[in-house]
Amino acid sequence: MNNKIIKIAISGALGRMGRILIKQLINNYNSKAILTTVISSRNKKYIGKDIRNILKLDSTNINICSDFELSKKNFDVLIDFTHPKKTMEYIDFCKKNKKKIVIGTTGFNKKEELKIKNVSKEIGVVLSSNFSTGINILIKIIKDITKIIGKKSEVKIIEYHHNKKIDSPSGTALTLKKVINETFYKKYQEIKNIDISSIRMGDISGEHSIFFSFLGEYLEITHKSINRKIFANGAIDAAIWLQSKKTGLFNMQEVLDIK
């Protein structure tokens, strides 16, 4: 059994997810992982300042660094929730320096997805549109339902997120659609027409509903996230899990061992 303490770096440290990741890692994972590096590329005025003072933490003594200082930092796994262009830069860095990476960024195009896949041949990568346990259980459930529902059923997805979310539909909604279609195709050699409705308002951290409609009835399955801590905890758990993998592209289903 590997009892090594994993050294973790977090990019987008002053963003919505970055702040939560830092707090969760410091408060809940001291026996398994430690925060050694925090990175900010947008808030240059904070470079060199202690993250403790900015986030009002008890003690960290970790100064925020820029991308250019990464090569001087000591860490095993980078957790990245930024945006596709920035993630591609971090992917290049991790490949060059043999660092592993957990990616929660969404909205990649086909070329960027291919790059991540190719890089995973040289380093360990966990890529997921959603790190919550509940969503990954939901994926397993909708696979089973899709095998049963038959050709005549209709499927629709509705997703809700906060009004600052950039991508629409959400990466999770697209993942759910992909899972249903891949499962449906294996059985019927057809692709279903699945509409996704996206709603952006307030500070909703995430809600996804899948509707399976039959003659005279419908089945609705919904996942609601209460706060963003679930995504942070999932990403940190993925980083700890990834440390034992030399190379490969993994998803959260594999991290949670959902079969």
Residue, then its C-alpha position, 0 to 999 in steps of 0.5 A: m500500500n502506497n502511503k506517500i503524501i501527494k503534493i498538489a498544485i492548483s491552477g486558477a487559484l483565485g477563481r470560483m473552483g480554485r478557491i474551494l479546491i484550496k480550502q478543501l485540500i487544506n482542511n480535509y486532506n492533510s493525511k493524504a495530500i498537501l497543497t504545495t503550489v497555487i497558480s494564477s494567470r489572470n490576477k497578476k497583482y496577487i503574484g508573490k502574495d500568500i494565499r493565506n491572507i487572500l482566502k483568510l486561511d489559518s496557515t499555508n505560507i504558500n505564495i501565489c505563483s505565475d505560469f512562468e514560475l511553475s518549473k521551480k515548484n515541487f508537485d506531483v499532480l496539477i488540478d486544473f479548472t480553468h479554460p481550454k486554451k489555458t489547460m492546453e498550456y498546462i498539458d504541455f507543461c505537465k508532459k514536458n516535466k512528467k507531472k500528472i494532471v486532473i482536468g475539470t475544464t470543459g468546452f474542449n474542441k475535437k483537436e484539444e480532446l485529441k491532444i489530451k488523449n495523445v499526452s495521456k500516453e506519456i503522463g497520467v491524466v484524469l479528465s471529467s466533466n463532473f467530479s461528483t459521486g452522484i453524477n457518476i452514479l447517474i451515468k451508470i443508471i442511465k446506461d442501464i435505462t437506455k438498454i431497456i427503453g426501446k426505440k420509441s422512447e423520447v429523451k430530453i436533458i435539462e441543465y441549470h447552472h449559475n449565470k457566470k458559466i461560460d459553456s452551454p450546454s454544460g460539459t456534464a449534459l454533453t457527457l450524459k447525451k454521449v453516454i445515452n447515444e453510445t449505449f443506444y447505438k450498441k443495441y440498435q445501431e442508431i443515434k437518438n435525437i436528444d435535445i438539451s435545454s440550458i438555463r443560466m441564472g443566479d448562483i446554481s452550482g449545477e442541476h441535471s435532469i434526464f427525461f425518458s418519455f414512453l406512451g402515456e408516462y415518463l421517467e425523470i431522473t435528476h441530480k442536484s449539487i448543493n454546493r461546489k465542495i463535491f466537485a473539489n473533493g472529487a477532483i482531489d480524490a482523483a489526484i490522489w488516485l492518479q498518483s499510482k498510475k504512470t500513464g493513461l487517460f482516465n475518467m471519474q467512473e474509473v476513479l470511483d470504480i463504478k462498473 
